[in-house]
Amino acid sequence: MTEILSLSKARKARERDQERRRAEENRVRFGRTRAEREGLEKQEDLDRRRLESHRLNEDGTPPGETPPRG
């Protein structure tokens, strides 16, 4: 005798499997390796610090310098 199957459960299981396969393909296609992520984080930190070091005060002087008198 055959086993009774719930068609909705079978459909949902099939859809979950398809989603898992699609997710795996996307991880391979669009994912970054750990080294790439860490390199990008380091570069972003360097860029942020470089930009911050070039910031001027409201009077146009670099941080830490006193404005000219006169």
Distance bins in CASP14 RR format, pairs under 12 A and 6 or more apart:
PFRMAT RR
TARGET T0000
AUTHOR 0000-0000-0000
RMODE 2
METHOD distances of the structure
MODEL  1
3 10 0 0 0 0 0 1 0 0 0 0 0
4 10 0 0 0 0 0 1 0 0 0 0 0
5 11 0 0 0 0 0 1 0 0 0 0 0
5 13 0 0 0 0 0 1 0 0 0 0 0
5 14 0 0 0 0 0 1 0 0 0 0 0
6 12 0 0 0 0 1 0 0 0 0 0 0
6 13 0 0 0 0 1 0 0 0 0 0 0
7 13 0 0 0 0 0 1 0 0 0 0 0
7 14 0 0 0 0 0 1 0 0 0 0 0
8 14 0 0 0 0 0 1 0 0 0 0 0
8 15 0 0 0 0 0 1 0 0 0 0 0
9 15 0 0 0 0 0 1 0 0 0 0 0
9 16 0 0 0 0 0 1 0 0 0 0 0
10 16 0 0 0 0 0 1 0 0 0 0 0
10 17 0 0 0 0 0 1 0 0 0 0 0
11 17 0 0 0 0 0 1 0 0 0 0 0
11 18 0 0 0 0 0 1 0 0 0 0 0
12 18 0 0 0 0 0 1 0 0 0 0 0
12 19 0 0 0 0 0 1 0 0 0 0 0
13 19 0 0 0 0 0 1 0 0 0 0 0
13 20 0 0 0 0 0 1 0 0 0 0 0
14 20 0 0 0 0 0 1 0 0 0 0 0
14 21 0 0 0 0 0 1 0 0 0 0 0
15 21 0 0 0 0 0 1 0 0 0 0 0
15 22 0 0 0 0 0 1 0 0 0 0 0
16 22 0 0 0 0 0 1 0 0 0 0 0
16 23 0 0 0 0 0 1 0 0 0 0 0
17 23 0 0 0 0 0 1 0 0 0 0 0
17 24 0 0 0 0 0 1 0 0 0 0 0
18 24 0 0 0 0 0 1 0 0 0 0 0
18 25 0 0 0 0 0 1 0 0 0 0 0
19 25 0 0 0 0 0 1 0 0 0 0 0
19 26 0 0 0 0 0 1 0 0 0 0 0
20 26 0 0 0 0 0 1 0 0 0 0 0
20 27 0 0 0 0 0 1 0 0 0 0 0
21 27 0 0 0 0 0 1 0 0 0 0 0
21 28 0 0 0 0 0 1 0 0 0 0 0
22 28 0 0 0 0 0 1 0 0 0 0 0
22 29 0 0 0 0 0 1 0 0 0 0 0
22 30 0 0 0 0 0 1 0 0 0 0 0
23 29 0 0 0 0 0 1 0 0 0 0 0
23 30 0 0 0 0 0 1 0 0 0 0 0
23 31 0 0 0 0 0 1 0 0 0 0 0
24 30 0 0 0 0 0 1 0 0 0 0 0
24 31 0 0 0 0 0 1 0 0 0 0 0
25 31 0 0 0 0 0 1 0 0 0 0 0
27 33 0 0 0 0 0 1 0 0 0 0 0
30 36 0 0 0 0 0 1 0 0 0 0 0
31 37 0 0 0 0 1 0 0 0 0 0 0
31 40 0 0 0 0 0 1 0 0 0 0 0
32 38 0 0 0 0 1 0 0 0 0 0 0
32 39 0 0 0 0 1 0 0 0 0 0 0
32 40 1 0 0 1 0 0 0 0 0 0 0
32 41 0 0 0 0 0 1 0 0 0 0 0
33 39 0 0 0 0 1 0 0 0 0 0 0
33 40 0 0 0 0 0 1 0 0 0 0 0
34 40 0 0 0 0 0 1 0 0 0 0 0
34 41 0 0 0 0 0 1 0 0 0 0 0
35 41 0 0 0 0 0 1 0 0 0 0 0
35 42 0 0 0 0 0 1 0 0 0 0 0
36 42 0 0 0 0 0 1 0 0 0 0 0
36 43 0 0 0 0 0 1 0 0 0 0 0
37 43 0 0 0 0 0 1 0 0 0 0 0
37 44 0 0 0 0 0 1 0 0 0 0 0
38 44 0 0 0 0 0 1 0 0 0 0 0
38 45 0 0 0 0 0 1 0 0 0 0 0
39 45 0 0 0 0 1 0 0 0 0 0 0
39 46 0 0 0 0 1 0 0 0 0 0 0
39 47 0 0 0 0 0 1 0 0 0 0 0
40 46 0 0 0 0 0 1 0 0 0 0 0
40 47 0 0 0 0 0 1 0 0 0 0 0
41 47 0 0 0 0 0 1 0 0 0 0 0
41 48 0 0 0 0 0 1 0 0 0 0 0
42 48 0 0 0 0 0 1 0 0 0 0 0
42 49 0 0 0 0 0 1 0 0 0 0 0
43 49 0 0 0 0 0 1 0 0 0 0 0
43 50 0 0 0 0 0 1 0 0 0 0 0
44 50 0 0 0 0 0 1 0 0 0 0 0
44 51 0 0 0 0 0 1 0 0 0 0 0
45 51 0 0 0 0 0 1 0 0 0 0 0
45 52 0 0 0 0 0 1 0 0 0 0 0
46 52 0 0 0 0 0 1 0 0 0 0 0
46 53 0 0 0 0 0 1 0 0 0 0 0
47 53 0 0 0 0 0 1 0 0 0 0 0
47 54 0 0 0 0 0 1 0 0 0 0 0
48 54 0 0 0 0 0 1 0 0 0 0 0
48 55 0 0 0 0 0 1 0 0 0 0 0
49 55 0 0 0 0 0 1 0 0 0 0 0
52 62 0 0 0 0 0 1 0 0 0 0 0
52 63 0 0 0 0 1 0 0 0 0 0 0
53 62 0 0 0 0 1 0 0 0 0 0 0
53 63 0 0 0 0 1 0 0 0 0 0 0
53 64 0 0 0 0 0 1 0 0 0 0 0
54 60 0 0 0 0 0 1 0 0 0 0 0
54 62 0 0 0 0 1 0 0 0 0 0 0
54 63 0 0 0 0 1 0 0 0 0 0 0
55 61 0 0 0 0 0 1 0 0 0 0 0
55 62 0 0 0 0 1 0 0 0 0 0 0
55 63 1 0 0 1 0 0 0 0 0 0 0
55 64 0 0 0 0 0 1 0 0 0 0 0
56 62 1 0 0 1 0 0 0 0 0 0 0
56 63 1 0 0 1 0 0 0 0 0 0 0
56 64 0 0 0 0 0 1 0 0 0 0 0
56 65 0 0 0 0 1 0 0 0 0 0 0
56 67 0 0 0 0 0 1 0 0 0 0 0
57 63 1 0 0 1 0 0 0 0 0 0 0
57 64 0 0 0 0 1 0 0 0 0 0 0
57 65 0 0 0 0 1 0 0 0 0 0 0
57 66 0 0 0 0 1 0 0 0 0 0 0
57 67 1 0 0 1 0 0 0 0 0 0 0
58 67 0 0 0 0 1 0 0 0 0 0 0
59 65 0 0 0 0 1 0 0 0 0 0 0
59 66 0 0 0 0 1 0 0 0 0 0 0
59 67 1 0 1 0 0 0 0 0 0 0 0
59 68 0 0 0 0 1 0 0 0 0 0 0
59 69 0 0 0 0 0 1 0 0 0 0 0
60 66 0 0 0 0 0 1 0 0 0 0 0
60 67 1 0 0 1 0 0 0 0 0 0 0
60 68 0 0 0 0 0 1 0 0 0 0 0
61 67 1 0 1 0 0 0 0 0 0 0 0
61 68 1 0 0 1 0 0 0 0 0 0 0
61 69 0 0 0 0 0 1 0 0 0 0 0
END
